[in-house]
Amino acid sequence: MAVRVVAATEAGWDAVDAVMQADASSRNCQCQFHILENADARLTTRQSRRDLLHEQVRSLDPPRGLVAFDGDAAVGWCGVEPRVRVRHVLASRLVRAHSLYAADDPGVWAIYCILVPPARRRGGVGAALLAAALAHAVERGATALEAYPIDTSRRGGQLPAGFSTGTVAMFDRHGFAAVAALPSARTLMHRLA
């Protein structure tokens, strides 16, 4: 499979929506879990989260995320953007306590979602998305990157249901280093751009 990755604004809403609709957990989240603070998230519905994502894909600059394609089929999504826009992450006391960067540092970008529908996993889509996310962030001025992937060794080699953050091993291969263990077997990782 030859995976091509483009910014969500270039891919268009239909491609983003196709990836979100291909997996039950993403149909519910609509990539808003890391964006909205808990109080705001409680006021949303599945449809309002979908509407939010649609508006974010259409209007945010730099773009909200990336879409992977296999031919004409959208096969993956990566949430990557300046961390100052990722409010749930910034509201986390554990992330703030362990991050190597000030919360208001505009040069820090977050890679918080790598979504590959189950039928497309283990084919290199996630790795292609991560590599493209790094390039995307650096091209737009990132000085450092943070991520919050799952440490499968803390889960007996298993991934949790609704998994869409990537794995520690995947981020290790792309030069990230672990900073701190987080709840739910997540790990705060970073790398310089």
Buried (B, 14 or more C-beta within 10 A) or exposed (E): EEBBBBBBBEBBBEBBBBBBBBBEBBBBBBBBBBBBEEEBBEEBEEEEBBEBBBEBBBEBEBBBBBBBBBEEEBBBBBBBBBBBBBBBBBBBEEBEEBBBBEEEBEBBBBBBBBBBBEEBBEBBBBBBBBBBBBEBBEEBEBBBBBBBBBBBEBEEEEBBEBBBBBBBEBBBEBEBEBBBEBEEBBBBBBBEB
